[in-house]
Amino acid sequence: MIKNEAEYEKTKQELRDLEKWLDRLEQGHPVHEKGLTKAGIRKMIARLHEELGTYEGTAEVETARG
């Protein structure tokens, strides 16, 4: 779980790195090759999106409270 702005930025960078890695795998390997690696990367990307969304939602609620 993301607890502060520094962790939020670190998670965003990790997400960008995973997306680049997935792009390289998809360009360099046929569809059915390295499938488990691609699926694992997609799961990590989904998890990071969920964490970022939770943090952003919490930040919006705290901002609205003033």
C-alpha positions in Angstrom: 0.0 0.0 0.0 1.3 3.5 -0.9 1.6 5.7 2.2 3.1 8.9 0.9 4.0 11.0 -2.1 7.5 9.5 -2.4 6.1 5.9 -2.5 3.5 7.2 -5.1 6.2 8.5 -7.4 8.3 5.3 -7.0 5.3 3.2 -7.9 4.6 5.3 -11.0 8.2 4.8 -12.1 7.9 1.0 -11.4 4.7 0.9 -13.5 6.4 2.7 -16.4 9.4 0.3 -16.2 7.0 -2.8 -16.3 5.1 -1.3 -19.2 8.4 -0.9 -21.2 9.5 -4.4 -20.3 6.2 -5.8 -21.5 6.4 -3.8 -24.7 9.9 -5.3 -25.4 8.7 -8.8 -24.7 5.7 -8.4 -27.0 7.9 -7.0 -29.8 10.6 -9.6 -29.5 8.6 -12.8 -29.0 5.7 -14.5 -30.9 2.3 -14.5 -29.3 2.5 -17.9 -27.6 6.1 -17.7 -26.5 7.0 -16.4 -23.0 3.3 -16.3 -22.2 3.7 -16.8 -18.4 6.2 -13.9 -18.2 3.8 -11.6 -20.0 0.9 -12.6 -17.9 3.0 -12.1 -14.7 4.0 -8.6 -15.9 0.4 -7.8 -16.7 -0.7 -8.9 -13.2 2.0 -6.7 -11.6 0.8 -3.7 -13.8 -2.8 -4.3 -12.7 -1.7 -4.4 -9.0 0.2 -1.2 -9.3 -2.8 0.5 -11.1 -5.0 -0.6 -8.2 -2.5 0.8 -5.6 -2.2 4.1 -7.4 -6.0 4.4 -7.7 -6.4 3.7 -4.0 -3.8 6.3 -3.1 -5.3 8.9 -5.5 -8.8 8.3 -4.2 -7.6 8.7 -0.6 -5.8 11.9 -1.4 -8.9 13.3 -3.1 -11.0 12.5 0.0 -8.4 14.1 2.3 -8.3 17.2 0.0 -12.1 17.5 0.0 -12.2 17.4 3.8 -9.9 20.3 3.9 
